[in-house]
Amino acid sequence: MSALEFEILGRSTSTRARVGRVRTPHGEFDTPAFMPVGTRASVKGLFPRDVAATGAQVVLNNTYHLLLRPGPELVEQLGGVHRFMNWHGPILTDSGGYQAYSMSDTNSVDDDGVTFKSIVDGSQVRLTPERATRVQNQLGADIIMAFDDCPPAAEPQDRSNRPTPPETDPRPTSGEGSDALGGDPRLVRAIRRDSGKRGYDHQKRLEIANERTVRWLERCKRAHERPADQALFGIIQGGTDLTRREWSAQRVCSVELPGYAVGGVAVGEPFEQIARVVAFTTTLMPDAKPRYLMGVGYERDLVSAVRSGIDMFDCVLPTRNGRNANAFTRTGQIRLRNSGYSMDPGPIEEGCDCAACSPSAAGGGPARAPTGQGWFSRAYLRHLFMCGEMLGPILVSLHNIRHFQRLMADIRATILSDDWDGLARRWPVAADGIAAAPL
């Protein structure tokens, strides 16, 4: 078979959403798909079998971090990243382009590539399009990403009036996610370095990033040594400027590739801008190829993007928030450290079939209560977090991943039925994505 095959199985009649299936050398996955993030070849704290039991069919690894440790040569010698992490389904690796943005306070970017200061030992690490592609060839993922230049999404003043998030919807604790910077000092420094410095010209920065991204994509394609079994995706940039987005989309999509991605969103913009940029950009992308929205996000972001024609997503939110005692539910997040849960006997969410909420339920996964009955109460989970027991982050991470997989399954069914009002009733937390998505 080819490196990637994409089949569209059905379409919404009222939106641009579609249901499909992606086939790779390591198996297939249904779309729209949400990919849990396994940065260092591990979805933090979770056995691969437990990740699979949530319904996840494909995961993401991080090229930059695996380059630093343990190194692509070792992974290649041990049979590639699938065997290395004992995940036998499809894997996607990013290229390191996002790290060039989020770690810009410790790197330097030029027209040839990016020089990083290693977070491991402080040494200089050079990434060019050729090296980023070579590393991903050695890692052996099914889908690999072109090395791109990710600029700040908007002018500095555009970030100053973001609404304060509600208590039930805490923002991510790092920049990977949507709708806010989340207080990540790396992203704050990244913005100050680019859009915060005196004399900064945002339009010029977008122009430079667009031109670099196209040149680097062409270099990545030439350097790609395994096109028969690894699918290279190009990345569209352009910030929130639709003219720049159109320029980038036309040139990136003119390079023949198995799939394409929308990059450079969910890096500080409000929800409305994300929806607007994604809806516009997808109209410029090939219909017959999978479309991937990188680093998104919250439930409303996913629904809005699906309605605009996106097929693939990734985000650290389920596991990062799970490790911080924030659990996703159909009506919004709950913070399990809050004292109000100290005597709460109920599960995280009634009706959820995850390993935390219903260990004895069919499909609940291999992590079960010793008696095969009951659930882990909110009171118990709070106790685990308050005393630093590792079981708490594990259970809430599993719940959160299952939450997003349940949402994606319902979205796929909704695309075929076109009952978007029903989806909004079942998932109030995503209702804004249905109401606001420009079509």
N, C-alpha and C positions, 0 to 999 in steps of 0.2 A: 504494500500500500504506500501511498504518498505520505509525506511528513504530517499532513493534516487534511482531513476531509470535513466539510461542513455541509449539513443537510438541514434545510428549513422544512419543518414538519407541519407548521400551521401559522396562521397570521390572525391578528385582531382585525376586525372590520372597521373599528372606530378609531384606532390609533396606529402608530407605526410599529407596535410590538410584534415580536414573532417568537415562536417556540422552535428550537432546533436541537441538533445533536452534533457535537464535535468528536471526531474519531482521530486518535493518535496511536503511535506504536505501542503505548502502554495502556490502551483502553480508551473508553469514550466517556463523555459527560454531557448531561442535558443542559440546554440553555433556555432562558437566562440562568446563569450559574454564579454562585458566590464562592470565592476561593478563600479558605482560611489561610492565614499567613504563617509560614514556618520559616522565619528569617534565617536561622542558622541550621537548616535541615531538621528542624524540630518545631512542631506546634507546641509552644511552651507548656510543659508539664503533662502532656497527653500522649498516650500510646497511639500509634497510627491506627490500630484497630478501633479505638474509641472515637477517633476523628471520623473514620469511615462510617461508624455506627450512627453518627449524627445525620448522615445523608450526604456529607461532603464527598464529591467525586474527584476533585482536582485541588491541589494545594500550590502555594507559591513559596519559592525560596529566594533569598537575597544574594545576588552575585557579589556585591561589595564585601559583605560580611564573610561569605565562604572563601573569597579570595584571601582575606586576612587570616582566617582560621577555618579549617585546617590547611587550606590551599587546594587549588583545583587539581594539582598533580596527584595528591594523595587520594582525593575522591575518585579520580579517573582510574588509578591503580586498583582501587577497591571495587570497581565495577560500575561506577557512576552514582549519581545522587539517589536514584531509586533504590538501589541495593544498599547504599550507605545509610539511608534513613529508614529502610524497611517499609517504604511506601510503594506499592506496586501499581498505583493508578497514575494518571497524567500529572505532570509537574510543569509549572511555568517559572522561569527565572527572570527577574528584572535585570536591568543592565548596570545599575549604579548611577544612572542619571539623576534620580531623585536625591541620592546622597550628596551629589555635587551641589544640589540646591540647599538641602537641609543642613549640611555641614560647611557652608560656604565661608564661615568664619575661620576655618582651618584649612582651606584649600585655595588653589589658584586655578582659574580657567583661562585657557587660550584657545586659539582656533584649531589647535591640534588635539586637545584633550584636557584632562583635569589632573592636577597633582594634589593628592590628599596627604594629610598627616595621619598616619595610622592611629586608630583609637586603641590599638593593642600595645604598641611599643614606641609610638612617636616617630617611626621611620617614615620616609617619603615613599608614597605609593603612586605610581603613574597609571592612569587609565586613559587609553585612547579608544576610538571605535574598534580598531583591530584587536587590542588586548581584551576589551570587554567581550567581544565576540568569541575570541579564542578561549577565554575562561569559561564561557557558557557552553562552548563545544566540548570542553573537557568535563564539565559537570554533567552534561548529558540530558538536560531537561527536554521535554517534548516541545514546549513553546519557549522561545527566547526573544528578548526584547532588544531593539536597536538602542545604541547609546545616543542619548539626546541631551540637549541643553534646556533645562527647565527654568524659566525666569520667574520672578514674582508675578502674580496674576494681575495685580492692579496697582494703581497709584497709591502712595502711602496714605493720602487723605481718605481714600475709599474704604479704609479699614477702621476708621476712627469712630464710626457710628453704628457698629454692629449691635443688635439687640442682646441684652443679657439673657442667656439660656434659662429655661424654666428649671425648677428644682428636680422635676422628674426626668429631665433630659440633659444630664451633665455632659459637657464637652469632653473630647478625648484629652488624655493627659500628655499627648504628644502630637506632632503635626501631621501624622498619618491618619487621616480621617477627614470629615467634611465640616464645613460651616464655621470653623474657628481655628485660631492658632493654638488654642488649648494651653497656653502658658508654657509651651516647650521653649526653653532658652535657646536651643539651637536654631529654631525657626525665627525667633525674635532677632538673634544675631544675623541670620541670613538676610532678613528684610532690611536691617540697618545697614548691612554691608552694601546692598544693592540700592533699594529704593529709599533708604534712609539717609544716604550721604549727600552732601551738598553738591549741586550741579547734576544730580541724577536726571537722566532723560528716559522716561519709561518707554516711550515709543521707539527710541533708538535701541533700548535693551531688548524689546520684543523683536525688532527687526534682526538684530544680531543673533538672537536665539533661534529664530526661524531659519535663517540662512545656515547657521551651524548644524541645526538638526537635520536639514536636508543633505548637506554635504556628508555629515557623519553617517546618515543612513546609507548613502551610496557606498561609503567605505565599509560599513558593516556587511552589506550584501556581498561585496567583493571578497571580504575576508572570511565569510561563512564557509566552513569546511564540511558541514554535514547537512546540506539542504534536503537530502533524501529522507532523513529521520528526525530533523529538528526544524520546526516552523519558525521563521523569523518574522516578527511583527514590527511595523514602523509606527512611530508615535507622532501625533499631530500636536503642535504647540500653538501659541498665539495669544495666551492670556485671555482676558475678557473682551478683547478687541475683535469684533466679528470680521472685520476686514482682514486682520492678521490671521485669524483662524482660517478664513477662506483661502488665503495665499498658501498657508502651510498645508491644508488638506489637499489642495490641488496638486501640490508638488510631491508630498509624501505618498499619496495614493497613486501617483503616476509611476511609482516604482512598483513593479509587479511582485507581490508578496502574498503569503497565505492568509494574512489578517492584518488589521490595523487597530491602533489604540488612540484614545483621546487622553492626552496627558496635560499636566499643568492646571488642573482644576482641583478643588478640595484642598487648596493651600492658603486658605484665609478668606475666600469669598463667601458672601451670604448665600443661602439656599437659592434665592431667586436668580442670582447670577449664574450659579452652577447649572440650574435647569435651562436657562436661556442659552448658554454656551453649548451645552450638550445637544439640545434640540436643534440648534442651528448646524452644528458640526456633523451630526449623523446624516443629514441630508446630502452631504458632500462625500460620504464614504460609500464604497461599493456595497450593493445590496447582497451580493452572493458570498461575501466574506464575513467572518465573525468580527464584531466590533467590541472592543474592550475599553471600559472606563476605569482608569487606574486610580487606586487609593480611595474609593468611595464605597460605603459610607453608612450613613444613617438610613433608616427604613424609607423615609420620604424621598431621599436622594435616589435610592434604588428603584422605587416605583416610578418616579418621574422619568428617570433615564430609560427604563424598560419601555415606557410608553413612547419614548422618542426613538427607540430602535436599538438600544444597547443590549449586548448578549452576555457580557462577562464583567465581573467585578471582583475586587479584592479589597480587604481592609483589615487593620489590626484591631479594630474596635471590639469585636466579640471577646478576644482573649485578653487584650490589654485591660479592658474594663472589668472583665471577669477576675483578673488578678487583683483588681482594686475594689472588689466587693460591690461592683455595680452590675446589676442584672437587668437584662432587657426583657420587657413584657410587651404584650399587644397594645397596652395603653401608655407605655413610657417606661423609662428606667426606674429602678428602685435601688436605694443605697443601703445595703445590708448592714453597714456599720452603725446606722442610726439606732438610737436606743429604743425607738418605738417597736423594733423587731425583737427585742430581747426575750419576750415571752410569746412570740407569735408561733403557733403550732402549724400553720399552713405551709404548703410548698411555695416555691418562688412564684409559680403561676398555675392556677387550677387548669386542668386540661392539657398541660404540656406533657409530652411523653418522653422527655429526656431522662438521663440517668439520675439526675438530682430530684426531679419532680415526680417521677413514676418509675422507680427502678424495676418494678415487677411487670411493667407494661410491655406488651409485645413491641419489639423494635426499640426498646428503651436502651439497648446497648449492653455490653458485657459487665459494666459496673453496676452491681445489684446489692440491695440490702441483704444481710446474712439470712434473713428469714424469707426473702423473696417477696416482701410485702412493704407497703407504706412508702414514705418519701422522707427526704431530708428537710426538716422544717427550717423556716427562716430563722428561728431562734437558734437552732443548732449551727446553721451556717454562720450567723453572726458570731457565735461563740468561737468557731474555728478561726475566723479572721481576727477577732480580738486577742486571741492567744497565739497567733502566728502559726497555726497548724496548716500544712501544705494542702490538706484535703479541701479546704475552703476554695482556694483559687482553682483547683482542678474541677470541682463540681460546678462552680459558677461559669467557668470557661466552657465546659461541656454544654451547660444549659444555653449559654449565649450563642454558641455555634449552631446548636440545634434550632434555636429561635430563628436564626437567619435562614437555615435550610428549610424550615417549615414555611417561612415567608416566601422563599423562592418557589417552592412546590405549589403554593397557593397562587402565586403570580402566574406560573406556567398554565395552571388550570384556568385562571381568569382570562388569559389571552385567548384561549379557545372558546370560552363562553361569552366573553365581552361583558361580564357582569362586574364592572369596576365599582359600582355602588355597593355591591355585596362585599367586595374586597375592602372597601373603606369601612364598612360596618364591622367586619371581622378583625381588621387591623387599624384601629383608630390612630395609632402612632404614625401610620403611613398616609393618612387621609390627605394631608397637605400636598403630598406628591401627586395625588390624583387630581386634586382641584387646581393645582398651579401649573402642571406640566403644559408648556406651550406645544401645540401639535401642528 
